[in-house]
Structure formats: structure tokens, C-alpha cells
Amino acid sequence: MNERWDCKQVDAQTIRFRVRVTPKAKQATVGGTHDGALKVAVTEAPENGKANQAVVKAIAKQLSISRSSVAIVSGQTSRVKSVEVHGVSADQATERLGV
């Protein structure tokens, strides 16, 4: 099943999308979708914001941008988060994330 990734272009250089996080995973991965959200697995536990920091780092690394260009805008304590990324278009992100 090829599920559609729900990524919105906010302006020329900003996109927003949902992320479904799996904390305490054996291996950190970025890719695939679940209900339109990008799947991100991180090895960190969801304590004191460590998993959120790992999510930002993993997305930035996969997109080849700085961590300061990635922000979690909602869902800080939830598995499903809304993320805003500056410096890439929706097409560039789709290509780099492989979704």
C-alpha cells in the first residue's frame, strides 16, 4: 500500500507536516508514512524532551539542513507531532525523505 504523505507548503521556503514518533527504538530511522504522517524512530526515551531533540536532529540530518531549521510546533508530549521546516520545499523534502 502506497500511503500519501501529508506535507503542506506554508510559504516559499517553509513546510509543515505531521510526524509519528516511535521512542526507545532499537535503531533510529526516518521514512515511511502512517496515516499521512512521516514515521520517525528514535533511540531516546520520551523523558525531559530527549526524544523530541532526537526527532529534530534526525529530520534535519535526513534533509541535510541545520537543526535550527526544524521546529516541533505542536504535540511536544504526544507521539504525533506537527513539525515546521524552513529552507526546503515540499518537493525537496519528499525527495530527500523518500516518501
C-alpha positions in Angstrom: 0.0 0.0 0.0 1.4 3.4 -1.0 0.2 5.9 1.5 0.2 9.6 0.8 2.4 11.9 2.8 0.6 15.0 4.0 3.0 17.9 3.6 1.8 21.5 3.3 3.8 24.3 1.8 3.4 27.3 4.3 5.4 29.7 2.2 8.2 29.6 -0.4 10.8 28.1 2.0 8.7 26.7 4.8 6.8 23.4 5.0 4.7 21.8 7.8 3.9 18.1 8.2 2.9 15.6 10.9 5.4 13.1 12.4 4.6 9.8 14.2 7.4 9.1 16.6 8.5 5.8 18.0 10.7 6.4 21.0 13.1 3.9 22.5 13.5 2.1 19.2 16.4 -0.2 18.6 17.6 1.9 15.6 16.9 5.5 14.6 15.2 5.8 11.3 13.3 8.3 9.2 10.9 7.2 6.4 7.6 5.7 5.5 4.2 7.0 6.5 1.4 6.2 8.9 -2.0 7.9 8.4 -0.3 10.6 6.4 2.4 11.3 9.0 6.1 10.8 8.4 7.4 7.9 10.6 10.4 8.7 12.8 12.0 6.2 15.2 14.5 7.4 17.8 16.5 5.5 20.3 16.0 8.1 23.1 13.3 7.7 25.8 10.5 10.3 25.9 11.9 12.0 29.0 12.9 15.6 29.5 12.5 16.4 25.8 15.3 14.0 24.7 13.1 12.2 22.2 11.9 15.5 20.7 15.5 16.7 20.3 16.4 13.4 18.6 13.4 13.8 16.2 14.6 17.3 15.2 18.2 16.0 14.8 17.0 13.0 12.7 14.8 15.1 10.4 17.5 17.8 9.9 20.1 15.1 9.1 17.8 13.4 6.6 17.0 16.7 4.9 20.7 18.0 5.0 19.8 21.2 6.9 20.7 22.7 10.2 18.7 21.6 13.4 17.7 25.3 13.9 15.7 25.0 10.7 13.4 22.3 12.2 10.9 23.0 14.9 8.2 21.0 16.6 5.2 23.4 16.6 2.7 21.1 18.4 2.5 17.7 20.1 5.6 18.1 22.3 4.2 15.4 24.7 2.4 13.3 22.0 3.6 10.6 19.6 2.1 12.6 16.8 3.7 15.9 16.3 3.4 18.8 13.9 6.8 19.9 12.5 7.8 23.0 10.6 10.9 23.1 8.4 12.5 26.2 6.9 14.8 26.1 3.9 13.3 23.4 1.8 10.2 23.0 -0.4 7.7 20.2 -0.2 9.1 18.6 -3.3 12.7 18.7 -2.0 11.6 17.2 1.3 9.6 14.4 -0.4 12.7 13.5 -2.4 15.2 13.6 0.5 12.9 11.8 2.9 12.0 9.1 0.3 8.2 9.4 0.9 
